[in-house]
Amino acid sequence: MKQSIFSEKRWTVFALSGFVLLFVTNCGLGNLDAQDLGGGEWVTFAPVPVATQEIGVAELDGLIYVLGGILGNRTIGNNVQVYDPEEDRWTSAAPMPTALHHMGVTSANGKLYVVGGYFGNFQPVDTLFEYNSQADKWTEKTNLSAAKGGLVAVTIDGLIYAIGGARGPSIDDLDVYDPQTDRWSSLRSMNVARDHHAAAVIDGKIYVVGGRNQSDFTLDSLEVYDPETDRWTELSGMPTGRSGIASAALNGCLYVFGGEGNRQNQNGVFSQVERYNPHDDSWTAVTPMEVARHGIGAAVIDHRIFIPAGGPVEGLGVTNLNDALEVPEDISCDS
């Protein structure tokens, strides 16, 4: 099933037969010195069969799942594309029950979960869907307490945390779902309301970075949540504020990729990759993306952080590029 999408204030169309030509110039490097960049190499793999952006991305059982999103012809997909990094091959799984974009996606207890998101013309939803890869089957679970899109979902100890998002204005909500009881609970709100942000888990804590809200389209804010104390703490801001980003945790480091809102680049997107070290509250510039893009997600397999698909221009524009940052094993933020 594909759902039509009609308008968004900032859409810019560079489409040809549903795809965007990848004439992407190098984005500015903000306040980081290009000569200091390093810490990884970009490697390209088999392209995503269906080019899309504003997707959900998650790893489950060594496979990377790319879910839904906005396609090049402005329709919304419920398709589920599955990448096997060992075979460098894509297959399809059972489609989602609803065509969605800007949803939170995470894996927990051997299953995949799709939290909230937008349906149609940016209508937030409160749905929660569970995917069983063994049965190739979707099940609808208990809904969120309120609809939200542009949110992030992560997992700690089998519990699913839904962070921020928007339903009209940006929100600072934090909710937790227990798959064992099929129940949601509300937790302490973030310090900064945000959507189109990113998050990752390091040492049992949730690091939330970037995004946008009514006062700032390119937030640089970084804050961390400790489930044991139900407390948020503000940390050093990201050097390059941006939204529509992806993040991943690897070897105790937080990596942040891409994004939109770049007024120094004609396509409005960022190529920046920046790495945060929680032990000394510091940021380091990393080898930038070869193709800048937003509306992305990240998945970690071994020492590679995969960034499939996304939008190479601000607003509407898609690519089927599938590449990964290969991080040297000796780069670590572990104490």
C-alpha positions in Angstrom: 0.0 0.0 0.0 1.2 3.5 -0.8 -0.4 6.6 0.6 -0.3 9.9 -1.4 1.4 12.9 0.2 0.3 16.4 -0.9 2.4 19.2 0.5 5.0 20.4 3.0 6.1 24.0 3.2 9.7 23.4 2.5 9.6 20.8 -0.3 12.0 21.3 -3.1 11.7 18.9 -6.1 14.6 17.7 -8.1 13.1 14.5 -9.4 13.3 12.6 -12.6 11.1 9.5 -12.9 10.9 9.4 -9.1 14.6 9.7 -8.5 17.0 12.5 -7.8 20.1 13.1 -9.8 23.0 12.9 -7.4 24.7 16.1 -8.4 25.6 17.0 -4.8 28.3 19.4 -4.0 30.5 19.2 -0.9 28.8 20.8 2.1 30.6 23.3 4.2 32.3 22.0 7.3 30.9 24.5 9.8 33.3 25.3 12.6 35.4 22.2 12.3 38.7 22.2 10.5 38.6 19.9 7.4 42.3 19.1 7.9 41.5 17.4 11.2 38.9 15.0 9.6 39.5 11.3 9.8 38.5 8.3 11.8 36.8 6.2 9.1 36.3 5.4 5.5 33.1 5.3 3.5 32.3 2.1 1.6 29.5 1.6 -0.9 27.3 -1.5 -1.1 24.4 -2.8 -3.1 21.8 0.0 -3.6 18.5 0.1 -1.8 15.9 -1.4 -4.3 13.3 1.4 -3.6 14.8 4.9 -3.2 13.2 6.6 -0.2 13.7 9.2 2.6 12.2 9.9 6.1 12.5 6.2 6.7 12.8 3.9 9.7 16.1 2.0 10.0 17.0 -0.8 12.5 19.2 -3.8 12.9 17.7 -7.2 13.8 19.6 -10.5 13.9 22.4 -9.2 11.8 20.1 -7.8 9.1 19.3 -4.1 8.3 15.6 -3.2 7.9 14.6 -0.1 6.0 10.9 0.7 6.5 8.4 3.0 4.7 9.2 6.6 4.1 8.5 9.1 1.3 9.2 7.9 -2.2 10.4 9.9 -5.2 6.8 10.3 -6.6 5.6 11.8 -3.3 3.8 8.6 -2.3 4.3 7.0 1.1 5.4 3.4 1.3 4.6 0.6 3.7 7.4 -1.5 2.1 10.0 -3.3 4.2 13.4 -3.7 2.6 15.9 -6.0 4.2 19.7 -5.9 3.7 22.0 -8.8 4.4 25.5 -7.3 4.8 27.2 -10.8 4.5 25.6 -11.4 1.1 25.4 -7.7 0.1 21.9 -8.5 -1.0 18.4 -7.0 -0.5 15.1 -8.9 0.0 11.6 -7.8 0.9 9.6 -8.6 4.1 5.9 -8.4 4.8 4.8 -4.7 4.4 3.8 -2.6 7.4 0.1 -2.5 8.2 0.1 1.2 7.4 2.1 3.4 5.1 4.2 5.7 7.3 7.1 8.1 7.4 9.0 9.9 10.1 8.4 7.1 12.6 10.5 5.7 15.4 11.9 2.2 14.7 13.9 -0.1 17.1 14.5 -3.8 17.8 13.9 -5.4 21.1 13.7 -9.0 22.3 14.2 -10.4 18.8 11.4 -8.4 17.3 11.1 -5.1 15.4 8.9 -2.2 16.6 7.5 0.8 14.7 6.4 3.7 16.9 4.2 6.5 15.8 5.1 8.5 12.7 3.1 10.4 10.1 0.4 9.1 7.8 -0.5 10.8 4.6 0.0 14.6 4.6 1.9 14.7 7.9 -0.9 13.5 10.1 0.7 12.1 13.3 -0.4 8.6 14.5 -0.3 6.9 17.8 0.1 3.3 16.5 2.7 0.7 17.7 3.4 -2.2 15.4 5.5 -5.3 16.2 7.2 -7.4 13.6 8.1 -11.1 14.0 10.8 -11.9 11.5 10.4 -15.7 12.1 6.7 -15.6 11.1 7.1 -12.6 8.7 4.1 -11.1 10.4 3.0 -7.7 11.9 0.9 -7.3 15.0 -0.7 -4.1 16.3 0.1 -3.5 20.0 -1.1 -0.9 22.6 -1.2 2.6 21.1 0.9 5.5 22.4 -1.0 7.9 24.8 -0.9 10.5 22.1 -0.1 10.7 18.4 3.4 12.0 17.3 5.6 12.0 14.3 9.3 12.9 13.8 10.2 11.0 16.9 13.0 8.6 17.8 12.8 5.1 19.4 15.6 3.2 21.2 15.8 0.1 23.4 17.4 -0.5 26.8 17.1 -3.9 28.6 14.2 -4.9 26.5 12.2 -1.7 27.1 11.3 0.7 24.2 11.7 4.4 24.8 9.9 6.9 22.5 11.5 10.3 22.5 10.2 13.7 21.4 8.6 14.3 18.1 5.8 16.6 17.0 2.0 16.8 16.9 1.8 20.4 15.5 4.4 22.0 17.8 7.5 20.0 18.8 7.2 18.0 22.0 9.6 17.0 24.9 7.8 13.7 25.7 9.5 10.6 26.9 7.5 7.4 27.1 8.5 3.8 27.8 6.9 0.6 26.5 7.2 -2.8 28.1 6.6 -5.6 25.5 6.1 -8.1 28.3 3.0 -6.3 29.7 2.1 -4.4 26.5 1.9 -1.1 28.5 3.2 2.4 28.1 4.3 4.7 30.9 5.4 8.4 30.9 8.8 9.5 32.2 10.5 12.8 32.8 10.4 15.1 29.8 13.5 16.3 27.9 15.0 19.7 28.6 14.5 20.7 25.0 11.4 20.0 22.9 12.5 18.6 19.5 11.6 16.6 16.4 13.7 15.3 13.5 16.4 14.5 16.0 18.4 11.4 16.7 19.3 9.2 19.7 21.5 6.3 20.7 22.2 4.3 23.8 25.6 4.2 25.4 26.2 2.4 28.8 22.5 2.2 29.5 21.9 5.9 29.0 20.0 7.6 26.1 21.9 10.4 24.3 19.5 12.7 22.3 21.0 15.2 19.8 20.0 17.8 17.3 16.7 18.2 15.6 14.4 21.2 15.3 11.6 23.0 17.1 9.6 26.3 16.8 12.6 28.4 17.8 15.5 26.7 16.0 15.6 24.6 12.8 19.1 23.4 13.4 19.5 22.5 17.1 22.9 21.6 18.4 21.6 20.5 21.8 22.8 17.3 23.3 21.3 15.8 26.5 21.5 12.4 28.2 18.8 10.5 30.1 19.6 8.1 32.9 16.7 5.5 33.4 18.0 4.7 36.9 17.4 8.2 38.1 14.8 9.4 35.6 16.9 12.5 35.0 18.1 14.5 32.0 21.5 16.2 31.9 22.6 18.8 29.3 26.0 18.2 27.7 28.3 20.0 25.3 26.4 21.0 22.1 27.1 19.4 18.7 29.5 21.6 16.7 27.2 21.6 13.7 23.5 22.1 14.6 21.2 20.2 12.2 18.0 18.3 11.9 16.8 15.2 9.9 19.9 13.4 11.1 20.9 9.9 12.0 23.0 8.7 14.9 24.6 5.5 16.1 26.7 4.2 19.0 29.9 2.3 18.4 32.7 1.5 20.8 31.2 3.8 23.4 31.1 6.8 20.9 28.1 8.7 19.6 28.2 9.3 15.8 25.9 11.9 14.2 25.4 11.9 10.4 24.1 14.3 7.8 21.0 16.4 8.2 19.3 19.4 6.6 19.1 23.2 7.2 22.5 24.0 5.7 22.4 27.5 4.4 26.0 27.3 3.2 25.1 24.6 0.6 22.9 25.0 -2.4 21.1 21.7 -1.7 20.5 22.6 2.0 22.0 19.4 3.3 24.9 18.5 5.5 27.7 16.0 4.9 29.1 16.4 8.4 29.8 13.4 10.6 30.8 14.3 14.2 31.7 11.9 17.0 31.0 12.6 20.7 33.0 11.1 23.6 30.9 10.8 26.8 33.9 10.4 29.0 35.4 13.8 28.4 32.2 15.6 26.9 34.1 16.4 23.7 33.3 16.3 19.9 35.6 15.3 17.0 35.1 15.8 13.3 35.0 12.5 11.3 35.3 11.8 7.6 32.2 13.4 6.0 29.6 11.6 4.0 30.5 11.3 0.3 26.8 12.1 -0.5 25.2 14.5 2.0 21.6 13.7 2.8 18.9 13.9 5.4 15.8 11.9 6.3 18.1 9.0 7.2 18.6 6.3 9.8 21.6 4.3 10.9 22.4 0.7 11.7 25.6 -0.8 13.1 27.0 -4.1 11.9 30.4 -5.0 13.3 32.6 -1.9 12.8 30.4 -0.4 10.0 27.7 2.2 10.4 25.3 1.8 7.5 23.3 4.8 6.2 20.8 3.5 3.6 18.8 5.8 1.3 17.8 9.4 2.3 17.3 12.7 0.7 20.2 14.5 -1.0 18.4 17.8 -1.2 16.4 19.6 1.5 12.7 18.7 1.3 11.7 16.1 -1.3 14.4 14.1 -3.1 15.5 10.5 -2.8 18.4 8.3 -3.4 19.0 4.5 -3.3 22.6 4.9 -2.2 23.6 2.4 0.5 27.0 3.2 2.1 28.6 2.8 5.4 31.3 4.4 7.5 33.9 1.8 8.3 35.4 2.7 11.7 38.9 1.5 12.6 38.7 -0.9 15.6 41.2 1.2 17.6 38.9 4.2 17.7 37.0 3.9 21.0 35.4 6.1 23.6 35.3 3.2 26.2 37.0 4.0 29.4 
